[in-house]
């Protein structure tokens, strides 16, 4: 999947949530090697170490026009860490698409 994203220069939405806070961004995949992925967007870069993550790939509900309906289903790659950190990566996922009520507890 990372190879396809990089080769296609796909715009990937990233949502990061941890006990310390959260952020969301859009960017293209620049690198994926040695357990680390690097994304770059118009206003910055993000480097995420995914070595200790458990991965889920498949359908995920998101709310693109929060708080207005409808809820839609997208196919996303989710990385969940033992400390509770949660990262979602998906083609076309807009930063505002994940409603606060959908965050893991």
C-alpha positions as CSV (number, residue, x, y, z in Angstrom):
1,X,0.0,0.0,0.0
2,X,2.8,2.4,0.9
3,X,4.5,1.7,-2.5
4,X,1.2,2.5,-4.3
5,X,0.7,5.7,-2.4
6,X,4.2,6.9,-3.1
7,X,4.2,5.9,-6.8
8,X,0.8,7.5,-7.4
9,X,1.6,10.6,-5.4
10,X,-1.7,10.1,-3.7
11,X,-3.0,12.8,-1.3
12,X,-3.2,10.9,2.0
13,X,-5.1,12.1,5.0
14,X,-3.4,11.5,8.4
15,X,-5.1,11.6,11.8
16,X,-2.9,11.2,14.9
17,X,-4.4,10.8,18.3
18,X,-2.5,10.2,21.6
19,X,-2.9,11.0,25.3
20,X,-0.9,14.2,24.7
21,X,-3.2,15.5,21.9
22,X,-4.1,15.1,18.3
23,X,-3.4,16.5,14.9
24,X,-4.6,15.9,11.3
25,X,-3.0,16.8,8.0
26,X,-2.9,16.1,4.3
27,X,0.2,15.1,2.5
28,X,1.9,12.8,0.0
29,X,4.1,9.9,1.1
30,X,7.8,10.7,0.7
31,X,9.3,7.7,2.3
32,X,8.4,4.3,3.9
33,X,11.4,2.3,5.2
34,X,12.7,0.8,8.4
35,X,9.4,1.1,10.2
36,X,9.1,4.8,9.6
37,X,6.9,6.7,7.1
38,X,7.4,10.3,6.1
39,X,4.6,12.5,4.7
40,X,5.0,16.1,3.3
41,X,2.3,18.6,2.6
42,X,2.0,22.3,1.7
43,X,2.8,23.5,5.2
44,X,5.0,20.9,6.8
45,X,6.3,17.3,7.1
46,X,5.5,14.5,9.5
47,X,7.6,11.5,10.3
48,X,5.9,8.6,12.1
49,X,7.7,5.6,13.6
50,X,5.3,2.6,13.2
51,X,7.5,-0.3,14.4
52,X,5.5,-1.2,17.5
53,X,2.1,-0.7,16.0
54,X,-0.6,-3.2,15.3
55,X,-2.2,-2.6,11.9
56,X,-5.8,-2.7,10.8
57,X,-6.8,-2.3,7.2
58,X,-10.3,-2.0,6.0
59,X,-13.6,-0.1,6.4
60,X,-13.8,2.7,8.9
61,X,-16.7,5.1,9.5
62,X,-16.0,8.8,9.2
63,X,-18.1,11.9,9.4
64,X,-16.9,14.3,6.6
65,X,-19.2,17.2,7.3
66,X,-19.2,17.1,11.1
67,X,-21.7,17.6,12.7
68,X,-24.0,17.2,9.6
69,X,-24.8,13.8,8.2
70,X,-24.1,11.6,6.5
71,X,-21.5,9.2,8.1
72,X,-19.6,7.5,5.3
73,X,-17.4,4.5,5.1
74,X,-13.8,4.7,3.9
75,X,-11.0,2.1,3.5
76,X,-8.2,3.1,5.9
77,X,-5.0,1.9,7.3
78,X,-5.0,2.2,11.1
79,X,-2.0,1.9,13.3
80,X,-2.7,1.3,17.0
81,X,0.2,1.4,19.6
82,X,0.3,-0.3,23.0
83,X,0.3,3.1,24.7
84,X,-3.1,4.0,23.1
85,X,-1.7,6.2,20.3
86,X,-3.9,5.8,17.2
87,X,-3.0,6.8,13.6
88,X,-5.3,6.7,10.6
89,X,-4.1,7.0,7.1
90,X,-6.4,7.0,4.0
91,X,-6.6,8.3,0.5
92,X,-8.6,11.5,0.4
93,X,-9.3,11.5,4.2
94,X,-9.9,15.2,4.9
95,X,-8.6,16.5,8.3
96,X,-12.0,17.5,9.4
97,X,-13.5,14.0,8.6
98,X,-13.1,12.4,12.0
99,X,-15.6,13.5,14.6
100,X,-14.4,14.0,18.2
101,X,-16.9,11.4,19.4
102,X,-15.2,8.8,17.2
103,X,-11.9,8.9,18.9
104,X,-10.7,5.9,20.9
105,X,-11.2,6.1,24.6
